[in-house]
Amino acid sequence: LILSDHSLPSFNSIEALDMVKEKQLDIPFIIVSGSVSDEFAVKLMKAGVNDYVVKNSLTRLPSSIENIFANKEIKREIEIMGVLHHKLKCTYQEIEEKNKSITDSIVYAKRIQDSMLPTKEIISKQYPESFISYKPKDIVSGDFYWFGELNGQYIVAVADCTGHGVPGAFMSMIGHNLLNSIVHTKKVSDPSEILKQMNKGIHRILKQDEEGTPSFDGMDIAIVAIDKAQKKLRFGGANSPLYYMRNEEIEILHGDAYGVGGAHLKSVMKYTVLKFNYRKSDSIYLSTDGYADQFGEKKKK
């Protein structure tokens, strides 16, 4: 703190203040003078004096000093807050830019994932009364559906891969490619054999049979093979059910209680196939648990 009389032997208080400014010293400056006119008081404040105290009111000096240091502390905190605000603003902008870049990449990945899914027109051409409800939670999805034809039989699959978003989408690409290879290249139409080969394929691709491999990824999948000519249906479920409705009564076919790939034992390589004849009026539904696990207003499944 600098306390300065106004009239000094070789210079005055304003000149003393200029010396402080010239040295760029952040020190509070109070002038103590015998008398101060209103005009001179305005001049002092414009010059940057923190306060002035007349000599016949020195009892005001302690409170003036306290106020100056309190204001100085507030100013210092405001400056710190300003610096922090600027840093936060820069960090926010950086996060926003990275988030936009990541989101743009995921949106582009969605276009790739959507392109691998069969179009509704292909399915509705064979089954006009069919429908698909597909609403990914995180832009891209670990759930996918597949449709193919082999030797007059139509094969439909609905799968739920481990993981959500991007990891799940990678798994869905593996599942989609395996189904194409097994059905179209290897000419396999039996659901149980398709599941068996998918199980082997996932273990092979993700190296899950190697010791120390941390990958336990796999998928739950339901597959039906439909013979329209003979009205026969074969179903294989790897921890995924089939809902079968006839005469307004619904039956759930559960299939096997384990999926394909993942942490299953190597010995678990056999999948059950369920066969039945269907009628034209029957309804058949395949679904992942993403539908059944939706929460409503009461937060109940």
C-alpha positions as CSV (number, residue, x, y, z in Angstrom):
1,L,0.0,0.0,0.0
2,I,1.3,3.5,-0.8
3,L,0.1,6.4,1.3
4,S,1.2,9.7,-0.3
5,D,0.8,13.3,0.8
6,H,-0.2,15.5,-2.1
7,S,2.4,18.3,-1.7
8,L,5.9,16.8,-1.6
9,P,9.3,18.6,-1.6
10,S,10.3,17.8,-5.2
11,F,7.1,16.4,-6.8
12,N,3.4,16.0,-6.1
13,S,1.2,12.9,-5.6
14,I,0.1,12.7,-9.2
15,E,3.7,12.5,-10.3
16,A,4.3,9.9,-7.6
17,L,1.4,7.9,-9.1
18,D,2.9,8.2,-12.5
19,M,6.2,6.6,-11.2
20,V,4.2,3.6,-9.9
21,K,2.4,3.2,-13.2
22,E,5.7,3.5,-15.1
23,K,7.1,0.6,-13.1
24,Q,3.8,-1.3,-13.7
25,L,3.4,-1.9,-10.0
26,D,0.0,-3.2,-9.0
27,I,0.0,-1.4,-5.6
28,P,-3.0,0.4,-4.1
29,F,-2.4,4.2,-3.9
30,I,-4.1,6.5,-1.4
31,I,-3.6,10.3,-1.2
32,V,-3.7,12.0,2.2
33,S,-4.2,15.7,1.8
34,G,-5.1,18.7,3.8
35,S,-8.0,19.6,1.7
36,V,-9.4,18.4,-1.7
37,S,-11.7,20.2,-4.0
38,D,-14.4,18.4,-5.9
39,E,-12.7,19.2,-9.2
40,F,-9.3,17.9,-7.8
41,A,-11.0,14.8,-6.4
42,V,-12.4,13.9,-9.9
43,K,-8.9,14.5,-11.3
44,L,-7.4,12.1,-8.8
45,M,-9.9,9.3,-9.5
46,K,-9.4,9.7,-13.3
47,A,-5.7,9.4,-12.7
48,G,-6.2,6.0,-11.1
49,V,-5.9,6.9,-7.4
50,N,-7.7,4.2,-5.3
51,D,-8.9,6.7,-2.7
52,Y,-8.1,10.0,-1.0
53,V,-8.5,10.9,2.7
54,V,-8.4,14.5,4.1
55,K,-6.1,14.9,7.1
56,N,-8.9,16.0,9.5
57,S,-10.7,12.7,8.8
58,L,-7.9,10.2,9.3
59,T,-10.3,7.9,11.2
60,R,-11.7,6.9,7.8
61,L,-8.3,5.7,6.7
62,P,-8.5,2.1,8.2
63,S,-11.9,1.4,6.5
64,S,-10.6,2.8,3.2
65,I,-7.6,0.5,3.3
66,E,-9.8,-2.5,4.2
67,N,-12.2,-1.7,1.3
68,I,-9.3,-1.3,-1.2
69,F,-7.8,-4.6,-0.3
70,A,-11.2,-6.3,-0.3
71,N,-11.9,-4.9,-3.8
72,K,-8.4,-5.9,-4.9
73,E,-9.1,-9.5,-3.8
74,I,-12.5,-9.4,-5.6
75,K,-10.8,-8.1,-8.7
76,R,-8.1,-10.8,-8.5
77,E,-10.8,-13.5,-8.2
78,I,-12.7,-12.0,-11.1
79,E,-9.5,-12.1,-13.2
80,I,-8.9,-15.8,-12.2
81,M,-12.5,-16.6,-13.0
82,G,-12.1,-14.9,-16.4
83,V,-9.0,-17.0,-17.1
84,L,-10.8,-20.2,-16.0
85,H,-13.9,-19.2,-18.1
86,H,-11.7,-18.7,-21.1
87,K,-10.0,-22.1,-20.6
88,L,-13.4,-23.8,-20.1
89,K,-14.7,-22.1,-23.2
90,C,-11.8,-23.3,-25.2
91,T,-12.1,-26.8,-23.7
92,Y,-15.8,-26.9,-24.5
93,Q,-15.2,-25.8,-28.1
94,E,-12.6,-28.5,-28.4
95,I,-15.0,-31.2,-27.0
96,E,-17.8,-29.9,-29.2
97,E,-15.6,-30.2,-32.3
98,K,-14.4,-33.7,-31.4
99,N,-18.0,-34.7,-30.6
100,K,-19.1,-33.4,-33.9
101,S,-16.3,-35.3,-35.7
102,I,-17.1,-38.5,-33.8
103,T,-20.9,-38.2,-34.4
104,D,-20.3,-37.4,-38.1
105,S,-18.2,-40.6,-38.4
106,I,-20.9,-42.7,-36.6
107,V,-23.6,-41.2,-38.9
108,Y,-21.5,-42.2,-41.9
109,A,-21.0,-45.7,-40.4
110,K,-24.8,-45.9,-40.1
111,R,-25.1,-45.5,-43.8
112,I,-22.7,-48.4,-44.3
113,Q,-24.6,-50.5,-41.7
114,D,-28.0,-49.7,-43.3
115,S,-26.7,-50.7,-46.7
116,M,-26.1,-54.2,-45.5
117,L,-29.6,-54.7,-44.2
118,P,-32.1,-56.2,-46.6
119,T,-34.6,-53.7,-47.9
120,K,-38.2,-53.9,-46.8
121,E,-39.2,-54.2,-50.5
122,I,-37.2,-57.5,-50.9
123,I,-39.0,-59.0,-47.9
124,S,-42.5,-57.6,-48.6
125,K,-42.2,-59.0,-52.1
126,Q,-42.4,-62.5,-50.7
127,Y,-44.4,-61.6,-47.5
128,P,-46.7,-58.6,-48.3
129,E,-48.1,-58.5,-44.7
130,S,-44.6,-58.5,-43.0
131,F,-43.2,-55.5,-41.2
132,I,-39.9,-54.4,-39.6
133,S,-39.4,-52.2,-36.6
134,Y,-35.8,-51.2,-36.4
135,K,-34.8,-48.2,-34.2
136,P,-31.2,-48.1,-33.1
137,K,-30.6,-46.4,-29.7
138,D,-27.1,-45.1,-30.5
139,I,-27.3,-44.3,-34.3
140,V,-25.6,-47.6,-35.2
141,S,-26.8,-50.8,-33.6
142,G,-25.7,-54.2,-32.3
143,D,-29.1,-55.6,-33.5
144,F,-29.6,-56.6,-37.1
145,Y,-31.9,-58.6,-39.3
146,W,-31.0,-60.8,-42.4
147,F,-33.0,-62.3,-45.2
148,G,-32.0,-64.8,-47.9
149,E,-33.3,-67.4,-50.3
150,L,-31.9,-70.9,-50.9
151,N,-33.4,-73.7,-53.0
152,G,-36.9,-72.3,-52.7
153,Q,-36.6,-71.7,-48.9
154,Y,-36.6,-68.2,-47.4
155,I,-34.3,-67.8,-44.4
156,V,-34.9,-65.0,-41.9
157,A,-32.6,-64.1,-39.0
158,V,-32.8,-61.5,-36.2
159,A,-29.8,-61.1,-34.0
160,D,-28.7,-59.2,-30.9
161,C,-24.9,-58.7,-30.7
162,T,-23.1,-58.1,-27.5
163,G,-22.4,-54.4,-26.9
164,H,-24.2,-51.3,-28.0
165,G,-23.4,-48.6,-30.5
166,V,-20.2,-48.9,-32.4
167,P,-18.9,-52.2,-30.8
168,G,-22.2,-53.8,-31.4
169,A,-22.2,-52.6,-35.0
170,F,-18.9,-54.2,-35.6
171,M,-20.3,-57.5,-34.3
172,S,-23.3,-57.1,-36.5
173,M,-21.0,-56.8,-39.6
174,I,-19.3,-60.1,-38.6
175,G,-22.7,-61.8,-38.1
176,H,-24.0,-60.5,-41.4
177,N,-21.0,-61.7,-43.4
178,L,-21.1,-65.1,-41.7
179,L,-24.7,-65.5,-42.7
180,N,-23.9,-64.6,-46.3
181,S,-21.0,-67.1,-46.3
182,I,-22.9,-70.0,-44.7
183,V,-26.2,-69.7,-46.6
184,H,-25.1,-68.3,-50.0
185,T,-21.6,-69.8,-50.4
186,K,-21.8,-73.0,-48.4
187,K,-25.5,-73.6,-49.3
188,V,-26.6,-74.3,-45.7
189,S,-30.3,-73.9,-45.0
190,D,-30.8,-75.8,-41.8
191,P,-31.1,-73.4,-38.9
192,S,-29.3,-75.6,-36.4
193,E,-26.4,-76.0,-38.8
194,I,-26.3,-72.3,-39.5
195,L,-26.1,-71.6,-35.8
196,K,-23.4,-74.2,-35.4
197,Q,-21.2,-72.7,-38.1
198,M,-21.8,-69.2,-36.9
199,N,-20.6,-70.2,-33.4
200,K,-17.4,-71.7,-35.0
201,G,-17.0,-68.6,-37.2
202,I,-17.2,-66.1,-34.4
203,H,-14.8,-68.2,-32.3
204,R,-12.4,-68.3,-35.2
205,I,-12.6,-64.6,-36.3
206,L,-12.3,-63.3,-32.7
207,K,-9.7,-65.9,-31.8
208,Q,-11.8,-66.9,-28.8
209,D,-10.3,-70.4,-28.8
210,E,-6.8,-69.1,-28.1
211,E,-5.6,-69.0,-24.6
212,G,-5.5,-65.5,-23.0
213,T,-7.9,-64.0,-25.5
214,P,-10.1,-61.5,-23.6
215,S,-12.9,-61.5,-26.2
216,F,-16.3,-62.9,-25.0
217,D,-18.3,-61.2,-27.7
218,G,-21.1,-63.1,-29.5
219,M,-24.7,-62.8,-30.2
220,D,-28.2,-64.1,-29.5
221,I,-29.9,-65.0,-32.8
222,A,-33.2,-66.5,-34.0
223,I,-33.3,-68.1,-37.5
224,V,-36.3,-69.5,-39.4
225,A,-36.3,-71.4,-42.7
226,I,-39.6,-71.2,-44.4
227,D,-40.7,-73.6,-47.1
228,K,-43.7,-71.7,-48.8
229,A,-44.5,-74.6,-51.1
230,Q,-45.0,-77.1,-48.3
231,K,-45.9,-74.5,-45.6
232,K,-43.2,-75.9,-43.3
233,L,-41.1,-73.8,-40.9
234,R,-37.9,-74.8,-39.2
235,F,-36.7,-72.6,-36.3
236,G,-33.4,-72.5,-34.5
237,G,-33.0,-70.1,-31.5
238,A,-29.6,-69.3,-29.8
239,N,-30.9,-67.6,-26.6
240,S,-33.6,-65.9,-28.8
241,P,-37.2,-66.9,-29.1
242,L,-39.9,-67.2,-31.8
243,Y,-43.4,-65.9,-31.1
244,Y,-46.0,-68.0,-32.9
245,M,-49.7,-66.9,-33.0
246,R,-52.6,-69.0,-34.2
247,N,-56.3,-68.3,-33.6
248,E,-55.4,-65.4,-31.3
249,E,-53.3,-67.6,-29.0
250,I,-49.6,-67.1,-28.7
251,E,-46.9,-69.6,-28.1
252,I,-43.3,-68.9,-27.4
253,L,-40.6,-71.2,-28.8
254,H,-37.4,-70.6,-26.8
255,G,-34.8,-72.7,-28.6
256,D,-31.5,-73.2,-26.9
257,A,-30.5,-71.3,-23.7
258,Y,-27.1,-70.1,-25.1
259,G,-26.1,-67.8,-27.9
260,V,-23.3,-68.2,-30.6
261,G,-19.7,-67.2,-29.9
262,G,-18.7,-65.7,-26.6
263,A,-17.7,-67.5,-23.5
264,H,-19.5,-70.8,-24.3
265,L,-17.7,-74.0,-23.9
266,K,-16.2,-75.6,-27.0
267,S,-18.4,-78.6,-26.4
268,V,-21.5,-76.5,-26.8
269,M,-21.7,-76.7,-30.6
270,K,-25.1,-78.4,-31.0
271,Y,-28.3,-76.4,-31.6
272,T,-31.8,-77.7,-31.6
273,V,-34.2,-77.2,-34.6
274,L,-37.9,-77.1,-34.1
275,K,-40.2,-77.9,-37.0
276,F,-43.9,-77.4,-37.6
277,N,-46.4,-76.8,-40.3
278,Y,-48.0,-73.3,-40.5
279,R,-51.2,-72.0,-41.8
280,K,-51.8,-68.9,-44.0
281,S,-53.6,-67.1,-41.1
282,D,-50.7,-67.7,-38.6
283,S,-48.4,-64.9,-37.5
284,I,-44.8,-65.3,-36.7
285,Y,-42.6,-62.7,-34.9
286,L,-38.9,-62.5,-34.3
287,S,-37.5,-59.9,-31.9
288,T,-34.4,-59.0,-29.9
289,D,-34.8,-58.1,-26.2
290,G,-34.5,-54.5,-27.3
291,Y,-38.2,-54.5,-27.8
292,A,-39.3,-56.3,-24.7
293,D,-36.9,-54.3,-22.4
294,Q,-38.3,-50.9,-23.3
295,F,-39.3,-48.8,-20.3
296,G,-42.6,-46.9,-20.1
297,E,-43.7,-43.9,-17.9
298,K,-43.9,-46.1,-14.8
299,K,-40.3,-47.4,-15.5
300,K,-41.5,-51.0,-15.7
301,K,-40.6,-53.4,-18.5
